[in-house]
C-alpha cells in the first residue's frame, strides 16, 4: 500500500484520480482490519503524508471497523513498541483529533508512561 510506504506521489495521484469520491477518507483493508488511509500513513511515521492528507480533508477522528480512531490506535502497545508516537499524536491533535472522554485520556497517558513516552 502506497500510504504504508509513505509514497506521497502515488497517494496524491490516486486521491486526485476520482474527485467525485471522498478518497482522502477511504478505509482500506489492512491485516483484516479496515483502517483509514490516515492511519496507514501514521503507522509508519509518515508525517508529511499525514499532513497532506489532513490538508486535503482527512477526518482526524475517522474510525476503523472496530470503532477506534487513528489516535486511539496510536496509543496501543503495538504502536509504542514501534517507537515514539508524540509527533504523530501532536499532529492529529493539532488537526482536531479527540479522545472520547477524560478516562480514555488518562488511560492513554498511563500507557504512554509505561512505555516511557510521557513527556
N, C-alpha and C positions, 0 to 999 in steps of 0.2 A: 504494500500500500504506500502510495506516494506521501501521505501525511505522516506515516510512521518513519519514513526515511528522511523527512524534512525537505522533500523535493518541492520547493516553492513554485517553480515554473510549471511543473505538471499539475499541481493542485489548482493554481490560478487558472490555467488553461481549461481544466475540467470544470471549474466553477463557472467560467465565462462561456463555455460551450452551449449552455442552455439557460438563458436568463429568465425563462418562464418558471423554472423550478427553483426552490429555495435550497440550492446545493450547499451553501455555506452551513446550513443546519442539518445536513444529511446525517443519518445514523447508519453507520457501517457495521457489518457483521465482523467481529474480531474475536477469535478464540471462543466462539459460541456465545458471546455476549454482545448484544447490539450497543454500540457506543457512538457518541457524537464525534464527528471529524475533529472537533476541537480537542477532545481527549486524546485522540491518536497523535496529534501534534504535541500535546503536553506530556504524554507518556515518555517520550524520548528527549524531552527538554528542548524542543524546537521553538524558542521564544519568538524569533522573527516570524515564523509561520503562524504561531498563536496570535501575535499582534495583528498580522494581516487578516486573519480570519475574523477577529473581533472587529476590526475596522470595516470589514465587509458586511457586518451584521450578525455574526455568530452569536447565538444566545449563550451567555456565560452560565446560565442555570438550566440548560437543556439536560434532560435526564436519559440515562441508558435504560435498557429493558428491565433492569432490577429497581429502577426508581432513584438511582444515585446520580448526582451531578458530577461534573469534572472535578470540582474542588473537593467533594466528598471522597472521590476515588483517590485523589492525590494524597489524602490523609490516611491511606491504608498502609498496613505493614509492608505489603508488597512494593509499594512505591517508595517508602522510606528505605527499604533495602537497596534500592537503586541510587540513592543519594539525596542530597538536599533539594527540597521542593520549594524553598522560600521564594525564589524569583517567580516561579510559575504561579504560586498562590497569590503573591503580591500583584502580579499582572491581572489575574482573574478578579481579585477583589477591587482593583482599580477600574475594572470594566463592569462592576455591579454584581459580581457573583455573591451569593448569600448563603448563610447557613440557616437551617430550619429554625433553630432556637438556641438559647443560651446553653442548654445542656449539651447539645451537639458540639457547640464551640468549645466548651470545657473538655469534653471527651477528646476532641481533636487536638487540643493543646496538650493534654495529658499524654496522648500518643506521641506527639512531637517531642515532648520532654524525654520520654522513654528512649527515643532514638537519638537524642542529643541535638535536635533541631528546634529549640525553643526560643531562640533569640529574636 
